[in-house]
Amino acid sequence: MPAGQPVRLSQDGRPIGSGVVDGTTPDGAIVWVVLDGWRERRMFHREDYVQVEIIA
């Protein structure tokens, strides 16, 4: 997923928020997202079972 890609995050069907991808690891196991309204980026691990949905 490229940096700058708008995404929506959810976990267990509950929305976490929307934001922009700031970076990912080459294997996609970790994604950093700057959530709307936040100044810092947050890191999400594959093991967190967070759904990352691309916003068109």
C-alpha atoms as one frame of an Amber mdcrd trajectory, in Angstrom:
protein
   0.000   0.000   0.000   1.649   3.262  -1.068   2.288   6.191   1.242  -0.387
   8.850   0.844  -3.145   6.289   0.223  -6.396   7.257   2.006  -7.697   4.367
   4.126 -10.433   3.453   6.589  -9.591   1.254   9.591 -11.840  -1.068  11.556
 -11.494  -3.928  14.010 -14.117  -6.575  14.729 -16.565  -4.600  12.591 -16.129
  -1.445  14.662 -14.661   1.654  12.992 -11.337   2.946  14.282 -11.087   5.903
  11.935  -9.855   7.151   8.595  -6.531   8.557   7.589  -3.567   8.365   5.243
  -0.899   5.670   4.996   2.469   7.047   6.106   4.470   3.865   5.442   4.524
   0.089   5.428   7.077  -2.672   5.859   8.036  -4.524   2.652   6.086  -7.611
   3.741   2.984  -5.607   4.694   3.080  -6.848   8.292   3.138  -3.298   9.678
   1.394  -0.182   8.425   1.718   3.341   9.805  -1.329   5.576   9.432  -1.851
   9.232  10.272  -5.465   9.224  11.412  -7.651  12.223  10.631  -7.336  14.755
  13.443  -4.089  13.248  14.797  -0.660  14.800  14.484   1.323  11.591  14.978
   1.174   8.372  13.030  -0.046   5.120  14.588   1.446   1.716  13.938  -0.742
  -1.302  13.264   0.643  -4.865  13.191  -0.870  -7.683  11.158  -1.481  -9.469
  14.491  -3.725  -6.588  15.598  -6.357  -7.903  13.131  -7.149  -4.398  11.951
  -8.942  -4.209   8.592  -7.369  -1.593   6.315  -9.752  -0.580   3.538  -8.658
   1.663   0.670 -10.872   4.702   0.204 -11.384   5.435  -3.496
